[in-house]
Amino acid sequence: MTSAPSSPIPDPGDDAPPIDDSIEPGKRLIRLPADKGLSLGDRVANYITRLTWRTPLHALHLKGRFPLKLLGVPADPVPGDMRAGTAIRTGHFLHRGLRLSLGVLDFAALDVAPTFADYLHSFAWLRDLAATGTRADGAPIAEAMVRHWLGSHGEAVSEPAWRADNTGWRILFWAAHAPLILSSSDLVYRSAVLNHLARAARHLDRVADKTRPGTGQLVAWIGIVAASLLMPGGEPRQVFGEAGLRKVIETSFYADGGNIARSPQAQLDAIMALSMLARVYDMRRIEVPPFLQEALARTVPALLGLVHSDGGMGSWQGSGATAADQIQAVVAASGVRTRPLKQARDWGYQRLVANKVVVLADAAPPPIARVTEAGCASTLAFELSDGEDRIVVNCGGAALTGATIPADLARGLRTTAAHSTLTIADTNSTAILPSGLLGRGVTEVELDRRETPQGSRVEMSHDGYARRHGLIHRRLLILAPNGRELRGEDMLLPAPRSRRKGDKKFTLRFHLGRNMSASLTADKLGALLRISGGTLWQFRTSEGTLEIEESLWVDGDGRPHPTEQLVVTGSAPAGGASIGWIFKHIG
C-alpha cells in the first residue's frame, strides 16, 4: 500500500456537502428481521429481461457476429499491497500471515483458509502483483496462474471458485489487469480467457438474485453490469444489470448508508467494488448512473464514521482494525469528499468527537443471522482513542480467519465478553448458536443523544438480558468538551413484568489498546493507564472489584496481539445496580 498522508482523515474542504446526522432525543430504535428480497414482480421482470439475450441474437453472438473482445481496460482505482506483490514475484502468495508457494498451488484442491481461497479465486492478488515491477515481469506469473485456474475451474461450476461474489470480483480484476493476463500471443489461451468472462457473466445472470443479501450479492450484480460494459453486444445485459444493481443497493444498505451486515470491512469492500464499476463506465465514456453516485455519497460518510483519529478502523462485527492507508485508498477511489457521519441511526453506530479524542459506540442489535457469518454480540460496546493511541478497544477480527485466528478463537471473538461492555452471568447479550448463527437476544435498543455544556451525551439501553435474567442494560456515555474525560455509567434495571429474584453476577470489561499498560491502585477501584511514550490516563470505578486480566486485539491483517483488560465484577440485586466509572487524561 502507499504510505499514509500526514492527515489520517482527509479534509473534505468547504465544498463538502453537509450531512444530516441529527437524531431525535428519546428515539426508539427497533430492528427486527425483515425480508427485503426481490419481489415476485421483480423476479418476473428479471426473467423477461434475460430473454433479450436468450434469443437468436444471442446465438449470433456465440457464432461470432459479435466477436468476444474487451472494449477497453478500466483503471483499478485502488493501489495494491507492495509486500504481497513482492511475495508473489518471489514465488509465494501471502495472505493474513499464511503463505502458499506458487509451485505447490493446486486450484483443484486448495487446502487454505476460506478467506485465502477467496483471495486466490477472485484474483484480487492481480492488484498486488501489478503494484510491483513491470508488466513484462508480472505477465508470465499472472498468465500461468490464469491457465492453471482455467484448467481446474474453467469448465465445471463449483464453489467457492464460482461463488457469486468471487465471480463478480474476478470479472472486475481480470478487466482492470487485462494487460497482465492477456499479453500472450497464444490465441487459444486468449480466447479461453475471454470466453470465461462471457460465461462468468451468464452465470451471474442466473444466480445473482438468489445470492444471500449483502455485499456478496452487491458484488455479483456489479459483475453483471461490468461485463455488459466490457464486451460487445452488452446493451440488453446492461439494462438488466443496472435494474438489478439499483434494487440490491436498496436492500444492501440502510438509509444512512451503512450495510446490513453492520460490518466496517463489508462497507469497505462495497465502496471498493462500486468505485471499480465507476471506472468501467469511465473507460467507456458513459456517465456513471446517478443511483451509483448516490450510493457512494451515502456509504463513504458511514464508513468514515467508524474511523478513529489515527485513520484506522474500529473493530466491529468481525472486522479488524484496518490500517489508515487502506481506508484512505478506498475513500480516494470513490471520489467522495465528505465528513464522517456522527450518528448512523439505522446502521446503529454513534461517534463522539472532542479535539483528538474519538468515542465509537454500538447502539443497535447485531445483524440478522442470514446476512452474516461473523455477527457479534456487541450491543452497547464502545471504543475510545486519543489521537494515535487506542485506549479502549474491542478484540475484533472474528471474520479474519487465517494463520493466527483458528475457528475456535474466531468464535470467541464474537462473544459479548470480547467487547468493551457488560455481561451478566457470563452469557452473551445475543446468543451465538452451536451452528454459528446468531440466536435470540437483543431485539430493541433505545437511544437518546444530546449535546450539552458538559459535553456529548449518549444514553442507550438494550433488552438482551430481559428474557433470561430479567434485567435491562442501560449505558450512559458523556465525553467532555475538551476530550480529557469520558464518564460512563452502566445500569441494570428490572425488566417490565419480570419476577426475577436473587442476585445476578455481572462483569464489566474494558479491553485496552496494544500500547497500553495498566497498574491497579491500592483500593482496587482504579488503575493507572500508561501509553507507550509517556501519556497517562486514569480509570476509576464506583462499584465492584477491579482486576487486570489478559486480553488480545486483532489488527487489520488478522494478527492477534496480547493486551490487557480492566475487569469490574460485582452482583446486582433484584432491584438492579448502577456502576459509575471514568477514564481521565492526567498527563
N, C-alpha and C positions, 0 to 999 in steps of 0.2 A: 504493500500500500504506500501511497505517497505520504510524506511527512505532514503532520498536522500544522495548520496555521497557528499563529500565536493566540488567536481568539477562538476557543473551542466551539462556541455557538455563533454562527455568522450573524453579523449585524444586518437586520433587514433594511435599514435605512428609513428615511422619512416617507418613501413612496410605498412602503409595505402596507397592504390593506389592513384595516383594523379587524380584530377578531372579537366577535361577540361571545365572551365566555362568562357572562353573568348567570347567576342561578338564584332562584327564589329561596329565601330562608325558610327552613322547615319543609322543603320539598321532599316528598316520599319517593324513593326510588324502588320500584318493584320490577324485578327481572325474572320472568318465568319463561320456560321453553315455548317457542312459537315457531311454527313451520313456515319459513319464508321461501320454500322451494318454488320451482316453476309450476304455474297453474296448468290445468288440463288444456286451456286455450293456448297458453304459451307453447306447450309441447306440440300441439297440433300444428301451430304456426311454424315452429321449427322444422317439423317433418315436411310440411309443404314446401318450405324454402329450400330444404336439402334436395328436393326433387328437381330443382333447377339445374343441378349438375349430375343427376342420375337419369339423363335423357340421351338421345342420340348425339347431342352436342358434346356430352361428356365422352362418348365413345370416340368422337373425332379428336378430342384432346388426347386420348390414350393412343390413337393411331398416328399421332404426330402432327395433326393440324395445328395444335398449339404446342410446339416443342418445349420440353422441360428445360428451363434455364432459370437462373437468378436474374431478376431485373435490376439488381444493384446490391451493394453491400452496405447495410446500415452501420453507423458508428456505434461502438459499445461505449456508453457514457460513463461507465464505472471502471476505474483502473483496477488491474489485477494485483494479486499478492506476490511481490517480488520473491519472497522467501519460498513460497510454494512453487512458483515458476522455475526458480533456480534448481529446486529439488527435482523437478521433472526433467530438466535438462541433464542433470547428473544421474538420472536413472531410476527415480522412485517418486511415487505420489506421496504427498504429505497432507494429512487432514486431521486436525484436532489431536495431535500427538501420535497418531497412527501413521505407520509407514508401510508402503507396499511397493515392491520392486516391479518395474515395468517388465522385467524378464520373466517373472513368475505370474504375472497378471493373467487370469483366466476369466473372461467376461461370462463364460457359460456356467461357471461355478464360483462366483465371488464369495469369499469367506471373510467378510469385513463387517463392521458395524453398519446398521441401516443407513445412517446419515452419510457414511463414507461411500456406500454403494450409490446413494443418490448423487453425490458429488461426481462420481465416475459416469453414471448413466446419463446424467443431464448435460455432461460435457462442460460444466462450469469451469473446469480446470483449463479450458482453452484460453480463458481470460487471463489466468495466471501465467500460462506459457507465453502468451502474447506480450506480457509486460516485461519480458527479459529477452535480450538478444535481438537478432534479426529474423525476418520471415524465413530466410533461407536456412537458418539454423533450426527453427522450430517446425517447419513444414514436414520434414521426414518423420519426426516423432508423432505429430498430430495425425498424419496420414496413416501411419502404421496402426495407431490406436483405433482410428475410424474403420480401417479394413478389418481389424480384429473384432470390433463391436458388430459390424455388419455380418461377419461370418457367424457370430453367435446368436444375434438377435434380429438380423435384418429381415428374416422370413417369418419366424414364429413369434406371435404376440404373447408376451409373458410379463409378469410383474417381478421386480419393480422396474424393469427396463422400459416397459411400455405404459407404466402408470401415467395417468393423465398429466400430472404436474411435471414429471420428468420428461415426458414427450413435448410439452409446451416449452419448457426450458431448452430442450435440445434444439428445437426449431430456432429459438432466439439466438443461442450460442453458435450453432452452425452457420447461421446467416451472418452474424456480426464478425465471425472469424473465418469466413469462407476462404480468404487468401491462405490460411494455414492448412485447410483441408482440401482445397480444390486447385492447388498449384500443379498437380500431377498432369502429365501428358497422356496418361492411361485413360482412354475414353471409356472403357468398360467400367473402371472404378468411378470416374466422374459421373457416369450415368447411374451407377448404383447409389451414389450419394444423393443425387437429385431425385431419383425415384423414391428413396426413403423419405425425403422431405414431403413429397406428394402423398405418400402412403401414411405418414405420420399425421398429416392434416386430415385425411379421410378418417383415420382412427379417432381423432379428437372430435370430428363431426358427430360420430356415433356415441361417444362416451362422456363428452363434457358436461351435459346437463344431468348426467347420472352420478357425477362425482360428488364426494362429500363436500358440503358447503364450506367455504373458507378460502384461504389463499391458494390452495391447490386447485380448486375449481376456477378461480380467477385466472391463474396462470394457463390453465387449459384453454379457456376462451381467448386469452391473449395470443396463444399459439395459433389458434384458428385465424384470427384477424391478421396476424403477421404473415402466415402462409398465403393468405389471399392477396397480400400486397407484394409478396416476394416473387410469385410465379405468374406467368401469363395466364389469361383467362380466369382470373380470380374474382371478377366482379360479383357474381352471384354469391360466392362464399363470403365476400366482404359484407354484403348486406345481411346475410345470416349471422355472421360472426359479430358484427357491431351490435345487432339487436340482442344477441345473447350476452355479450360483454356488458352492455348497458344494464341489463337485468341483473347479472351476477354482481356488479358493483353495488347495486341497491341492496342485495341480500348479504354481501360480504362485509359491509361497513355500517356502523351506526351513523346517525345524523351528524354527530360531531366529528366523524372521520376515523374513529377507532375501529379496528377489525373485530369480528365477532368472537374470535378465539382469545381476545384480550391480551395478545402476545406481542411485545415490542419487536421480537425477531420476525414474526409473521408480518408485522407492519412494515418493517424494513424491506423484506422480500417483495411485498406487494408494490411498494413505491418503486423499487428497482425494476420490476417487471413492467409496470406501467410506463416508466421512463424509457425502457428499451423499446417498447412498442412505439412510443412517440418518435423515436429516432427512425423507425421503419417508415412512418409517414413522411418524416423529413426527407429521407432518401428518395421517396417517390415524388417529392414536392407537392404533397397533398396536405391540406390543412388538418391539423390534429382535431378530431371531433371535440366539440365543447364539453360533452359529458366526461371525456377522458381528462381534459384540462381541469374540470371542476373536481374530479376525484382526487387529482394530485393536490389541488388547492386545499382540500379538506384533510387529506391524510398526513401531509407533511407537518402542519402545526400540532396535530395529535401526537405524532412521533416525537417531536421536539419537546412536548410537554413531559416526557419521561426521561429527559436528559439532565444529568447533573451539571454543576458548574464546570467540571473538568471536560465536558463534552461527551463523556461516556454514558452509556445507557444504564438505567436502573434494572434491577433483577426481579422480573415479574413473570408469572405464568410460564415457567420453564426456561425463559431466556437468561442468558448470561450477561455480564457487564460488557457489552460490545464496545470496542475502543472508539475513541473520538474520530480518528481519521476515517474509519469505515462509515460512520454515520454521516460525516461531512461529505464524503464522496457521493453517497446516495442522494443526499439532500441537494447537492450541487447538480447532480444528474437530472433531478426533477425540474430544475429551473425555477422553483418556487422560492420567493423571498418573503419570509414571514416570521412572526414571533411565536414562541412556544404557547400552546394552549394551556391556560392555567386550570380550567375547570371542564373536564370532559364528563358531562352529566351521564351520557349513555355508556360510553366506554368504561367509566367508573373510576377514573383516577383524578386526584387532586394535587395541585402543585402550589406550594407556598414558597415565596422568594423574599429575602431581605438581604441586601448587599450581596455577598458571595455565598450566602447560606441558602440551600435548597432543601425543602422537605417534600417528599413524594408519598402519597398515601393511597391505599386501595380502598375505595368506597363503594364496592359492588360485590355481588356474589361471584363465584367462579363461573367460567363459561359453561354452557350446557355441554353434556358429555359428547354429543355426536360431532362437535366441531373441533375437538382437540384430543390429543393423546397424552398430553403432559399438563393438564389443568391442575392448578394448585389451590389448596385450601388456605388462601392468604388474606381473606377479608379482614379489613381494618389494620393490616400491617403497614409500616411506614419505613422510609429510608431518610437519612439525614446526611448531608455533605456540607463541607466548609471549604470552598474553593477547590483545590486539587485533592482534598482529603475526604474519604468516605468515613463518617463517624459511625452511623448505624446503617446496617445493610440487611438484605435477605440473602440466604445462602445461594439461591438461583441455580440455573444450569440443569434443571431436570430434563430438558429436551436435548441436551448436548451430550448424548452418549458417545463414548469414544474410548481411548486407551485408558483413561483415568476415571471414567464415570461408568461403572458397570450398571446393569439393570437394577440391582438391589439398592444401590446408592441413589440412582435416579428416582426410585420410588420414594425413598426417604426425603429427598429434596422437594417433593410435592406436598409434604405434610405441613400442618399449621406450625408445628414446632420448628420447622426450618425457616420460619419468617418471624420478623420482629413484631410480635403481637402476643395475645394471651390465649392460653389453653386451659380447659377445665378437665380434671381427672385424666390427663394425658390422652385426650381424644381430639380428633380433628373437628374444626368448625363445619366442614363439609366432608362427608365420608368419602374415602378412597377405597373402592371395592377390590376384592381379590383379582378381578378381571382387569383392573387398571382404570376402569371407568369411574367417574365421579358419581356419588350417590346422593342421599338426602343430606340436607344441612341448611345452609343459608339460602333463603328464598326472598328475603326482603331486607333492604338497607335503608335507614333513614339518614338524611344528610341535612345539615344546617351550616352554611358557611357565611361568615361576616367579616368585614374589615372594621376594626375598632381602633381607638387611640392606643390601646395596649398591644395591637398587632393583628396579624391574620389569625382568625379563629375558625376551626373546623370541628364540628361535633357530629359524630356518626355512630350508628348502632346496627347490630345485626341479630337475627333470630336463630343462628345456627345451633345454639345450645339449648334453645327453649324446649324442644321436644324431649331430649334425653335428660337434661339436667335442670329444667325449669328456670333458667336464667337467661336474661338478655345481656349481651356485652355492649357497653357503650364506651366510646373513647373520645376524649377531648384533646385537641392539639392547639396550642397557642404559640406562634412564632413572634418574638419581639421585633419591633420595627428595625432595630439595629442588627438583628440576626445573631446576637450574642447569647440568646437564651431560648430554649424550647421547653415550654411547660406542658405537661400531659397529665391526664387523669383517666384511669381505667375503672369503670364502674360495672358491677354485676348487680342487676336489678331483677326482682321476681317477675317472671313472665306472666302475662294475663292468664287467669284460670288455672294457674299452677298450684298444685297441692304438695309441692316438694317439702320434705323435712330433712333435717340433719345438715351437717356442714359439707361443703364441696371444696376439694383442694384445687387451687389454681396455680399456674406457673406463668409468669410474665417474662418474656425473653427479649433481649436487645442484642442482636448479633453485631459484633464490631468489625470495622473495616480491617483490611490486612495489615495496615501500617499502624494499628492501634495496640497499645499495651495498657492493661488495667491493673490497679492495685487497690485492695479494699481499705477502707478507713476502719478505725478501731471499733466503732459501734456497729459495723456491718450493715449500715444503712446508706453507705455511699462508696464511691470509687473515684480515684484519680485516673484520668484517661490521657495518656501521653501519645502524641503523634510523632512519628519519626521526624526529626528536625526541631523538636522542642516545644511545639504548641501544646497547651494544656486545656482540657475540658474536665468538667466535674459532673458526676452523676449523683443524685440523691433520690431516695425513695421514702415515702411517709409510712409505709406499712410493709409487713412481711420480713423475710430473711433474704439478704442479698449474698449471692455466691458468684464466683467467676469460674466458668467451665470452658472446655474446649469447644470449638466450632470449626466451620470451614466456609469458604467463599469461593465461588466458581467464576473465573474470568471469562471473557468473551470467546476464548478459544477452547472452552470446555476443560480447563485445568483447575482443579481444586487447590486452594491454598489454606494452610492451617491458620485459624484465627481464634479469637476468644469471644465469649458471650457473657453478658450480665444476666443473671437468672434470679428473679424475685419469686419466692414461694410463700404461700400462706393458705388460709382457709376462709371460705365465705359462708357465713351462717345463712339460715333460711331467708332472713331479711335482706341479704345482699351484702356487698362490700364496696369500698372505694379505695383505690390506691393512687395517690398522687406522686408524681416524680418530675424531675427536671434535669435537663442537660444544659450546662452553662459554660461558656467560654471564659476562662480565667487567666489566660496569658499565652 
